[in-house]
Amino acid sequence: MENFPMQIGENIRKIRRERGLSLEQMAESTGVSKAMIGQIERGDSNPTVAILWKIANGLKVSFSSLIEKPQCQVSITHYKDVQPVSEDAGKYIVYPIFPFDPFKKWESYRVEMHPGCCYRNEGHPPGVEEYISVIKGRVSLGIAEETYDLEEGSSIRFAADSGHQYMNTSEEPAVCHMMIYYGSE
């Protein structure tokens, strides 16, 4: 990886500054000397795995957050540029807008439901939640034994570990934004 020590140093400096910590305060919370932290932040030292773990544990951040290259601050995706996946004879169309991120534990979709759509999901693992906002049209959502009728501008959040069903019983297409959060499980 090109300029790996510099990337580590930039990540550590960013976290320290965001928290308003001095080098001395960070040394106290991590057990890594002030001089070593300074050398790492400047890219003058390539820290060992043990040192990185001490810093990660002291700051209560993931190990990978110290070594990964930061993502671009702005990402634009247009659903027309995304390869959709369809079910229910093409009546239920899913556009994966922001794919699953294992660090953030969520993914985001645009969902189009044509009239007569009836798509059933058998349920996700425990801890998974779905967040759905109706952008256009009307959607009926069956969760366990209940049915929730949502119209344009309505949003719903639910534990998605049991079977649930998306339906468009109207004569007009419906469009939703869906976010799936994979929780702590």
C-alpha positions as CSV (number, residue, x, y, z in Angstrom):
1,M,0.0,0.0,0.0
2,E,1.5,3.3,-1.1
3,N,2.4,5.7,1.7
4,F,0.8,3.4,4.4
5,P,2.5,5.0,7.4
6,M,1.3,8.5,6.3
7,Q,-2.3,7.2,6.0
8,I,-2.2,5.8,9.5
9,G,-0.8,9.0,10.8
10,E,-3.5,11.1,9.1
11,N,-6.2,8.9,10.5
12,I,-4.9,9.0,14.0
13,R,-4.4,12.8,13.9
14,K,-7.9,13.3,12.5
15,I,-9.4,11.2,15.4
16,R,-7.3,13.0,18.0
17,R,-8.3,16.5,16.7
18,E,-12.0,15.6,16.3
19,R,-11.9,14.7,20.0
20,G,-10.0,17.7,21.0
21,L,-7.2,15.7,22.6
22,S,-3.6,16.9,23.0
23,L,-0.8,14.5,22.3
24,E,-0.3,14.1,26.1
25,Q,-4.0,13.3,26.7
26,M,-3.9,10.7,23.9
27,A,-0.8,9.2,25.4
28,E,-2.5,8.8,28.7
29,S,-5.6,7.2,27.2
30,T,-3.8,4.8,24.9
31,G,-0.6,3.9,26.9
32,V,1.5,4.9,23.8
33,S,4.1,7.6,24.4
34,K,3.5,11.1,23.3
35,A,6.7,11.0,21.2
36,M,5.6,7.8,19.4
37,I,2.2,9.2,18.7
38,G,3.8,12.3,17.2
39,Q,6.1,10.2,15.0
40,I,3.2,8.1,13.8
41,E,1.1,11.2,13.0
42,R,3.9,12.7,11.0
43,G,4.4,9.4,9.1
44,D,8.0,9.1,10.5
45,S,7.2,5.8,12.1
46,N,5.5,2.7,10.8
47,P,3.7,1.4,14.0
48,T,3.5,-2.3,14.9
49,V,0.2,-4.1,15.1
50,A,0.5,-4.1,18.9
51,I,0.9,-0.3,19.0
52,L,-2.1,0.2,16.7
53,W,-4.2,-2.1,18.9
54,K,-3.3,0.0,22.0
55,I,-4.3,3.2,20.2
56,A,-7.5,1.6,18.9
57,N,-8.5,0.3,22.3
58,G,-7.5,3.5,24.1
59,L,-9.6,5.6,21.7
60,K,-12.4,3.0,21.5
61,V,-12.3,2.8,17.7
62,S,-12.0,-0.1,15.3
63,F,-8.5,-1.2,14.3
64,S,-9.4,-0.8,10.6
65,S,-10.4,2.8,11.2
66,L,-6.7,3.5,11.9
67,I,-5.4,1.9,8.7
68,E,-8.1,2.3,6.1
69,K,-8.0,5.0,3.4
70,P,-10.8,7.5,4.0
71,Q,-13.7,7.3,1.6
72,C,-14.4,10.2,-0.7
73,Q,-16.5,12.8,1.3
74,V,-19.0,13.0,-1.5
75,S,-20.6,10.1,-3.5
76,I,-23.3,10.6,-6.1
77,T,-25.3,7.7,-7.4
78,H,-28.2,7.9,-9.8
79,Y,-30.6,5.0,-9.8
80,K,-30.7,4.9,-13.6
81,D,-27.0,4.1,-13.6
82,V,-27.5,1.1,-11.3
83,Q,-28.2,-2.4,-12.4
84,P,-31.6,-3.3,-10.9
85,V,-32.8,-6.7,-9.6
86,S,-36.4,-7.6,-10.0
87,E,-38.9,-10.1,-8.6
88,D,-42.6,-10.9,-8.9
89,A,-42.5,-11.0,-12.7
90,G,-40.8,-7.6,-12.9
91,K,-43.4,-5.8,-10.6
92,Y,-40.9,-5.4,-7.7
93,I,-37.7,-3.7,-8.8
94,V,-34.8,-3.0,-6.5
95,Y,-32.0,-0.5,-7.3
96,P,-29.0,-0.9,-4.9
97,I,-28.0,2.7,-4.5
98,F,-25.5,2.4,-1.6
99,P,-24.4,-1.2,-1.2
100,F,-23.8,-2.8,2.1
101,D,-20.9,-1.4,4.1
102,P,-19.6,-3.8,6.8
103,F,-18.4,-0.9,9.0
104,K,-21.6,1.1,8.9
105,K,-23.8,-2.0,8.8
106,W,-26.4,-0.6,6.4
107,E,-27.4,-0.5,2.8
108,S,-29.8,1.6,0.8
109,Y,-32.2,0.9,-2.1
110,R,-34.7,2.6,-4.4
111,V,-37.6,0.2,-4.8
112,E,-40.3,0.4,-7.5
113,M,-43.5,-1.5,-7.1
114,H,-45.8,-1.7,-10.1
115,P,-49.6,-2.3,-9.7
116,G,-50.3,-5.8,-8.5
117,C,-46.9,-6.2,-6.9
118,C,-46.8,-8.7,-4.1
119,Y,-43.3,-9.5,-2.8
120,R,-42.6,-11.6,0.3
121,N,-39.4,-11.6,2.4
122,E,-39.1,-14.6,4.8
123,G,-37.3,-12.4,7.3
124,H,-33.7,-11.3,8.1
125,P,-31.5,-12.4,10.9
126,P,-32.2,-11.0,14.4
127,G,-31.2,-7.4,14.9
128,V,-32.0,-6.3,11.3
129,E,-34.2,-3.3,10.9
130,E,-35.8,-1.9,7.8
131,Y,-36.6,1.8,7.2
132,I,-39.0,2.6,4.3
133,S,-40.1,5.9,3.1
134,V,-42.8,6.1,0.4
135,I,-41.7,8.7,-2.3
136,K,-44.6,8.1,-4.7
137,G,-47.9,6.2,-4.6
138,R,-49.2,3.9,-2.0
139,V,-47.7,0.7,-0.4
140,S,-49.2,-1.9,1.9
141,L,-46.7,-3.6,4.1
142,G,-47.6,-6.8,5.9
143,I,-45.5,-7.5,9.0
144,A,-46.4,-10.7,11.0
145,E,-50.2,-10.5,11.3
146,E,-50.6,-6.7,10.8
147,T,-50.9,-4.7,7.5
148,Y,-49.7,-1.1,7.4
149,D,-51.0,1.2,4.6
150,L,-48.5,3.8,3.7
151,E,-49.0,6.7,1.3
152,E,-46.7,9.2,-0.3
153,G,-44.7,11.0,2.4
154,S,-45.2,8.2,5.0
155,S,-42.2,6.3,6.6
156,I,-42.0,3.1,8.7
157,R,-39.3,1.4,10.7
158,F,-39.6,-2.2,11.8
159,A,-37.7,-5.2,13.2
160,A,-37.3,-7.2,10.0
161,D,-36.5,-10.6,11.5
162,S,-40.0,-12.0,10.8
163,G,-41.7,-12.5,7.5
164,H,-42.9,-9.4,5.8
165,Q,-44.7,-8.6,2.5
166,Y,-44.6,-5.5,0.2
167,M,-47.8,-4.9,-1.9
168,N,-49.0,-2.3,-4.3
169,T,-52.8,-2.8,-4.5
170,S,-53.3,0.5,-6.3
171,E,-53.6,1.2,-10.0
172,E,-50.5,3.5,-9.9
173,P,-46.8,2.7,-9.5
174,A,-45.2,3.2,-6.1
175,V,-41.6,4.2,-5.4
176,C,-39.9,3.8,-2.0
177,H,-36.6,4.5,-0.4
178,M,-35.4,1.5,1.7
179,M,-32.6,1.4,4.2
180,I,-31.6,-1.9,5.8
181,Y,-29.6,-1.7,9.1
182,Y,-27.9,-4.9,10.1
183,G,-27.7,-4.1,13.8
184,S,-25.3,-5.6,16.4
185,E,-25.9,-9.3,15.7
